[in-house]
Amino acid sequence: MGERFNLLSSASSKQSSEMSDPELASGASAAPVALFVYNRPEHTRRALKSLAACHGAVKADLTVFSDAAKTVNAQADVKAVRDVVANVDGFRSVEIVERPSNMGSAGSVIDGIKHMLSRHEYAIFMEDDLVCAPYALSFLNKALKRYADQPNIFTVSAYSYPARLMEIPESYTHDAYFSPVFSSWGWATWRRSLDYIDWDVSDYEAFRANPDSIRAFRHIRDDLPELLAEQQKGQSDDWTLPMAYSQFKNNFLTLCPVHSLIDNIGHDGSGLHCFDTELFRNDIDHAGDVISYPDAIYLDDRIMDASRTAFSNSFLTRVKRRILDQSLKLRRARTKQS
């Protein structure tokens, strides 16, 4: 079955969206949602439209964190984004936090995470380039409740890599699985997780000097040690690396759906940390609800092998990914022309 973890306990229209989820329809509160935006008005518009169409959105309190322009050239786009979010509806309430000065991607997100979890026991976090399937919020809300008393579960993510990159075996019987890899594309967590996040990676020098620790981190995903090294040198403003390291260090897990409920539209060269690629796009038009959750907390060996293979830095795997990406880009170009 795979490596086991301690199991402590088992835990459309606005009207149709609300009634489709029995827990939310019965009056149960939905987790508050944070949305981080910057300077991409069209991405933001698409993200907000999909988020508002989610089952349970009408019961969710939305907080939008809008970072200020870093340069004069970014001011017009930042204003356009703020005009978009000023007119948002479809949620129980909307709060807009306009940063008076630029905090940067990591600064804005980390401050927003602390802000939300200082006020709420749990929260959902979205970004301006994430398009949600209708059941995305429903999945995150149900998972937050189901695993609330499971300290080994660090986060829940509504994103999963497409089958062309990481294929889940057909014989896997659940609609969700556990992963040791933090996934930041449409995720949720509890206030308790904050106690384990080391944003500064304060023991990095000790980690870097320990070959066994580096090997174990690489075993989760081949590129993580190099990405963390770049972040620690100040070569990237990537807040997800301290999250990934904290999850690894504490032997925590993330719950992901077998079929992704998120499509990341930001890998078009427009965003930070996002090179132009089609590899991570998901077809979510027919993404259904997550019904079957694993009761036992374990890592499925077959899924882990698929994940390691997908992100291997071997020459052959990198060539295969490049060929696949070129094929997907050609298909996208033909679709635009037709």
BELKAHU-V779256 format. One record per helix or strand of 3 or more residues. SS is the DSSP state (a for helix, b for strand). FROM is the first residue (numbers start at 0). TO is the last residue. If there is no record, write none. Layout:
BEGIN
ss=SS from=FROM to=TO
ss=SS from=FROM to=TO
END
This chain:
BEGIN
ss=b from=1 to=3
ss=a from=13 to=18
ss=a from=21 to=24
ss=b from=31 to=36
ss=a from=40 to=51
ss=a from=56 to=58
ss=b from=60 to=65
ss=a from=71 to=85
ss=b from=92 to=97
ss=a from=103 to=118
ss=b from=121 to=126
ss=b from=129 to=131
ss=a from=135 to=145
ss=b from=152 to=156
ss=b from=175 to=178
ss=b from=186 to=189
ss=a from=190 to=195
ss=a from=203 to=207
ss=a from=210 to=219
ss=a from=223 to=231
ss=a from=239 to=248
ss=b from=252 to=256
ss=b from=261 to=263
ss=b from=297 to=299
ss=a from=300 to=309
ss=a from=314 to=336
END
